[in-house]
């Protein structure tokens, strides 16, 4: 379940279904954007609606979880930022003078 759980209407139900079809002794791997993902860029953009806290959903699932966080520091140009934000349906209030912008790509991996 890589970068898809937050797009589900009911992430808890999607996780229940994954558990239902999992082979006995099988492993579920879930990857979501971590809280630090593009945090510097997102501070300069209009607010999004609330999103589910995936870690809470996972912890409440009754699964035993192992977590690993992967972070990569990046440097963004205004053009990079605009392209990334289009993918999120957002625009930036930042100006050319705010760039290059140092930010973080953050992926949280859960193994259950």
TILOMAR-79211 format. One record per atom (N, C-alpha, C, O): residue in three letters; x, y, z. Coordinates in steps of 0.1 Angstrom, whole numbers, padded with zeros to 4 digits, always signed. Each point is the difference from the previous one (the first is absolute). Example, Ala and Ser with C-alpha at 12.3 -4.5 7.8 and 13.67 -1.06 7.14 Angstrom:
<gufis>
ALA+0132-0057+0078 ALA-0009+0012+0000 ALA+0009+0012+0000 ALA+0010+0000+0007 SER-0014+0011-0014 SER+0009+0011+0000 SER-0008+0011+0008 SER+0005+0011+0001 
</gufis>
This chain:
<gufis>
UNK+0009-0012+0000 UNK-0009+0012+0000 UNK+0009+0012+0000 UNK+0002+0007+0010 UNK+0004-0004-0021 UNK+0010+0011-0001 UNK-0007+0013-0005 UNK-0005+0001-0011 UNK+0005+0009+0019 UNK-0005+0013-0002 UNK-0014+0000-0006 UNK-0004+0008-0009 UNK-0005-0016+0015 UNK-0013-0001-0005 UNK-0011+0001+0012 UNK-0011+0004-0003 UNK+0015-0007+0015 UNK-0009-0001+0011 UNK-0007+0013+0003 UNK-0012+0001+0003 UNK+0020+0010-0005 UNK-0006+0013+0003 UNK-0010+0005-0011 UNK-0007+0009+0002 UNK+0007-0016-0013 UNK-0009+0003-0011 UNK-0014-0008+0001 UNK-0009+0003-0007 UNK+0009-0012+0017 UNK-0012-0008+0002 UNK-0011+0008+0007 UNK+0004+0008+0009 UNK-0016-0010-0012 UNK-0011+0007+0007 UNK-0001-0005+0014 UNK-0002+0008+0009 UNK+0005-0021-0006 UNK+0000-0005+0013 UNK+0013-0008+0002 UNK+0000-0013-0002 UNK+0011+0019+0006 UNK+0013-0007+0001 UNK-0001-0012+0010 UNK+0006-0010-0003 UNK-0013+0012+0014 UNK-0001-0011+0009 UNK-0007-0013-0006 UNK+0005-0011+0002 UNK-0015+0014-0010 UNK-0007-0011-0007 UNK+0009-0007-0011 UNK+0000-0012-0001 UNK+0008+0020-0006 UNK+0010-0005-0010 UNK+0010-0009+0007 UNK+0004-0010-0005 UNK+0000+0014+0017 UNK+0010-0008+0007 UNK-0006-0013+0005 UNK+0006-0010+0000 UNK-0019+0011+0005 UNK-0007-0013+0004 UNK-0001-0009-0012 UNK+0002-0012+0001 UNK-0005+0017-0013 UNK-0001-0009-0012 UNK+0014-0006-0003 UNK+0001-0011-0004 UNK+0010+0019+0005 UNK+0013-0005-0003 UNK+0003-0012+0010 UNK+0006-0010-0004 UNK-0010+0012+0016 UNK+0003-0011+0010 UNK-0009-0012-0003 UNK+0005-0011+0002 UNK-0017+0013-0007 UNK-0009-0011-0003 UNK+0006-0009-0011 UNK-0001-0012+0000 UNK+0007+0018-0010 UNK+0005-0007-0012 UNK+0015-0004+0002 UNK+0005-0007-0009 UNK+0001+0011+0020 UNK+0014-0004+0002 UNK+0002-0015+0003 UNK-0008-0005+0008 UNK+0017-0001-0014 UNK+0003-0014+0002 UNK+0005-0001+0015 UNK+0006+0009+0005 UNK-0010-0020+0002 UNK+0004-0002+0014 UNK+0016+0001+0001 UNK+0007-0006-0008 UNK-0003+0014+0017 UNK+0014+0003+0002 UNK+0006+0010-0010 UNK+0012+0003+0000 UNK-0021+0003-0008 UNK+0005+0009-0010 UNK+0003+0014+0006 UNK-0002+0002+0012 UNK+0008+0007-0020 UNK+0004+0013+0005 UNK-0007+0011-0009 UNK-0001-0001-0012 UNK-0004+0011+0019 UNK-0005+0012-0006 UNK+0010+0011+0001 UNK+0006+0002+0011 UNK-0002+0004-0022 UNK+0009+0011+0000 UNK-0008+0013-0005 UNK-0007+0000-0010 UNK+0007+0010+0019 UNK-0007+0012-0003 UNK+0010+0012+0000 UNK+0009+0001+0009 UNK-0010+0007-0019 UNK+0009+0012-0001 UNK-0009+0012-0002 UNK-0008+0000-0009 UNK+0011+0010+0017 UNK-0007+0013-0001 UNK+0010+0011+0001 UNK+0011-0001+0005 UNK-0015+0013-0010 UNK+0008+0012+0002 UNK+0000+0003+0015 UNK-0010+0001+0006 UNK+0022+0001-0001 UNK+0002+0004+0014 UNK-0004+0014+0003 UNK-0001+0008-0010 UNK+0001-0004+0022 UNK-0005+0013+0004 UNK+0010+0011-0005 UNK-0004+0011-0001 UNK+0017-0015-0001 UNK+0009+0010-0005 UNK+0001+0002-0015 UNK+0007+0009-0005 UNK-0015-0017-0002 UNK+0000+0000-0015 UNK-0003+0014-0005 UNK-0012+0005+0002 UNK+0021+0001-0009 UNK-0002+0013-0006 UNK-0005+0011+0010 UNK-0008+0008-0004 UNK+0012-0009+0017 UNK-0006+0009+0010 UNK+0004+0015-0003 UNK-0008+0008+0003 UNK+0020-0006-0007 UNK+0004+0014-0003 UNK-0009+0006-0011 UNK-0004+0011+0000 UNK+0002-0019-0011 UNK-0008+0005-0011 UNK-0014+0001+0004 UNK-0007+0010-0004 UNK+0001-0019+0011 UNK-0014+0001+0004 UNK-0003+0011+0009 UNK-0012+0005+0000 UNK+0022+0000+0007 UNK-0003+0012+0009 UNK-0003+0012-0008 UNK-0007+0009+0005 UNK+0011-0008-0017 UNK-0002+0011-0009 UNK-0012-0001-0009 UNK-0002+0007-0010 UNK-0007-0017+0013 UNK-0011-0003-0009 UNK-0013+0001+0008 UNK+0000-0001+0012 UNK-0011+0003-0019 UNK-0013+0000+0007 UNK-0003-0013+0007 UNK+0004-0011-0005 UNK-0010+0011+0016 UNK-0003-0012+0009 UNK-0008-0010-0008 UNK-0009+0004-0007 UNK+0012-0017+0010 UNK-0008-0011-0006 UNK-0010-0004+0011 UNK+0001+0005+0012 UNK-0011-0013-0016 UNK-0009-0005+0010 UNK+0007-0011+0009 UNK+0011-0004-0004 UNK-0017+0001+0015 UNK+0006-0010+0009 UNK+0001-0013-0007 UNK-0008-0004-0008 UNK+0019-0004+0011 UNK+0001-0013-0006 UNK+0002-0010+0012 UNK+0004+0004+0011 UNK-0007-0016-0014 UNK+0001-0011+0010 UNK+0014-0001+0005 UNK+0009+0001-0008 UNK-0008-0004+0021 UNK+0014-0003+0006 UNK+0001-0015-0002 UNK-0005-0008+0008 UNK+0013+0004-0018 UNK+0002-0014-0004 UNK+0006-0008+0012 UNK-0004-0011+0002 UNK+0013+0017+0005 UNK+0006-0008+0011 UNK-0010-0004+0010 UNK+0000-0011+0005 UNK-0009+0020-0001 UNK-0011-0003+0009 UNK-0009-0011-0005 UNK-0003-0010+0007 UNK+0000+0010-0020 UNK-0008-0010-0006 UNK+0007-0014+0001 UNK-0006-0010+0003 UNK+0019+0010-0006 UNK+0008-0012+0001 UNK+0001-0005+0014 UNK-0002-0012+0002 UNK+0005+0021+0007 UNK+0001-0005+0014 UNK-0014-0005+0006 UNK+0000-0009+0008 UNK-0011+0015-0013 UNK-0013-0005+0005 UNK-0004-0013-0007 UNK-0011-0005+0003 UNK+0018+0001-0013 UNK-0003-0012-0008 UNK+0002-0013+0008 UNK-0004-0011-0004 UNK+0012+0012+0014 UNK+0004-0012+0008 UNK+0012-0007-0006 UNK+0004-0011+0005 UNK+0002+0016-0016 UNK+0012-0006-0006 UNK+0012+0004+0008 UNK+0001+0010+0006 UNK+0009-0019-0006 UNK+0013+0003+0005 UNK+0008+0007-0011 UNK+0001-0005-0011 UNK+0004+0017+0014 UNK+0006+0009-0010 UNK+0015+0002+0002 UNK+0004+0001+0011 UNK+0003-0001-0022 UNK+0014+0004+0000 UNK+0000+0013-0009 UNK-0006+0000-0011 UNK+0012+0010+0015 UNK+0000+0013-0007 UNK+0015+0003-0004 UNK+0009-0001+0008 UNK-0008+0006-0020 UNK+0013+0006-0005 UNK-0003+0013-0007 UNK-0009+0000-0009 UNK+0016+0010+0012 UNK-0001+0013-0007 UNK+0011+0003-0009 UNK+0012-0002+0004 UNK-0015+0006-0016 UNK+0010+0003-0010 UNK-0001+0015-0004 UNK-0011+0004-0003 UNK+0022+0003+0005 UNK+0000+0014-0003 UNK+0011+0004-0010 UNK+0011-0006+0000 UNK-0014+0015-0009 UNK+0010+0004-0010 UNK-0002+0015+0000 UNK-0011+0006-0003 UNK+0022+0002+0005 UNK+0000+0014-0001 UNK+0002+0004-0015 UNK+0008-0006-0007 UNK-0017+0015+0003 UNK+0000+0005-0014 UNK+0001+0015-0001 UNK-0003+0007+0010 UNK+0006-0002-0022 UNK+0000+0014-0002 UNK-0010+0002-0012 UNK+0002-0005-0011 UNK-0011+0014+0014 UNK-0011+0003-0010 UNK+0002+0013-0007 UNK+0003+0010+0007 UNK-0006-0009-0020 UNK-0001+0013-0007 UNK-0015+0003+0001 UNK-0008-0008+0003 UNK+0005+0021-0007 UNK-0014+0004-0001 UNK-0008-0009-0010 UNK-0011-0004+0003 UNK+0018+0001-0014 UNK-0006-0009-0010 UNK-0003-0014+0006 UNK-0011-0006-0003 UNK+0021+0000+0010 UNK-0002-0013+0007 UNK-0012+0001+0009 UNK-0009-0009+0000 UNK+0008+0020+0008 UNK-0010+0001+0010 UNK-0014+0001-0007 UNK-0010-0007+0005 UNK+0009+0015-0015 UNK-0013+0001-0007 UNK-0004-0013-0006 UNK-0012-0004+0001 UNK+0021-0004-0007 UNK-0003-0013-0005 UNK-0005-0010+0011 UNK-0010-0007-0002 UNK+0017+0007+0013 UNK-0004-0009+0011 UNK-0014+0004+0005 UNK-0008-0009+0002 UNK+0006+0022+0000 UNK-0012+0004+0006 UNK-0012-0002-0009 UNK-0011-0003+0004 UNK+0013+0004-0017 UNK-0011-0004-0010 UNK-0005-0014+0003 UNK-0012-0003-0001 UNK+0021-0006+0004 UNK-0003-0014+0002 UNK-0009-0001+0013 UNK-0007-0010+0001 UNK+0008+0019+0008 UNK-0008+0000+0012 UNK-0012+0009-0001 UNK-0008+0002+0010 UNK+0006+0004-0022 UNK-0011+0009-0002 UNK+0001+0013+0008 UNK-0010+0006+0004 UNK+0022-0001-0003 UNK+0003+0012+0008 UNK+0009+0009-0008 UNK+0006-0004-0010 UNK-0005+0016+0015 UNK+0009+0010-0006 UNK+0008+0006+0011 UNK-0003-0001+0012 UNK+0014+0008-0016 UNK+0008+0006+0010 UNK-0001+0015+0001 UNK-0003+0007-0009 UNK+0005-0002+0021 UNK+0000+0015+0003 UNK+0015+0004+0000 UNK+0003+0012+0001 UNK+0006-0021-0002 UNK+0014+0003+0000 UNK+0004+0007-0013 UNK-0006-0002-0011 UNK+0017+0011+0011 UNK+0004+0007-0011 UNK+0014-0005-0004 UNK+0007-0008+0008 UNK-0002+0012-0020 UNK+0013-0005-0005 UNK+0011+0003+0011 UNK+0010-0008+0001 UNK-0011+0019+0006 UNK+0010+0004+0010 UNK+0001-0011+0012 UNK+0010+0000+0007 UNK-0021-0008-0005 UNK+0000-0010+0010 UNK+0008-0013-0004 UNK+0001-0009+0008 UNK+0004+0009-0020 UNK+0006-0012-0005 UNK+0015+0002-0003 UNK+0004+0012-0003 UNK+0005-0022+0003 UNK-0004-0014+0002 UNK-0005-0002+0015 UNK+0004+0007+0009 UNK-0013-0017-0008 UNK-0006-0003+0013 UNK+0005-0014+0004 UNK-0002-0010-0008 UNK+0008+0008+0020 UNK+0004-0013+0004 UNK-0011-0006+0007 UNK-0007+0006+0009 UNK+0004-0019-0012 UNK-0012-0007+0005 UNK+0004-0014+0002 UNK+0011-0005-0003 UNK-0021-0003+0008 UNK+0002-0014+0003 UNK-0011-0009-0007 UNK-0012+0004+0001 UNK+0017-0014-0007 UNK-0009-0011-0004 UNK-0001-0010+0011 UNK+0011-0004+0005 UNK-0022+0000+0000 UNK-0001-0008+0012 UNK-0010-0011-0003 UNK-0012+0002-0003 UNK+0016-0015+0003 UNK-0008-0011-0002 UNK+0000-0009+0013 UNK+0011-0003+0005 UNK-0023+0000+0000 UNK-0001-0008+0012 UNK-0004-0014-0005 UNK-0011-0001-0006 UNK+0019-0009+0010 UNK-0003-0014-0004 UNK-0004-0008+0012 UNK+0006+0001+0010 UNK-0017-0008-0011 UNK-0005-0009+0010 UNK-0001-0014-0005 UNK-0005-0003-0011 UNK+0010-0006+0019 UNK+0000-0014-0003 UNK-0009-0006+0011 UNK+0003+0001+0012 UNK-0013-0009-0016 UNK-0010-0005+0010 UNK-0001-0015-0003 UNK-0007-0007+0008 
</gufis>
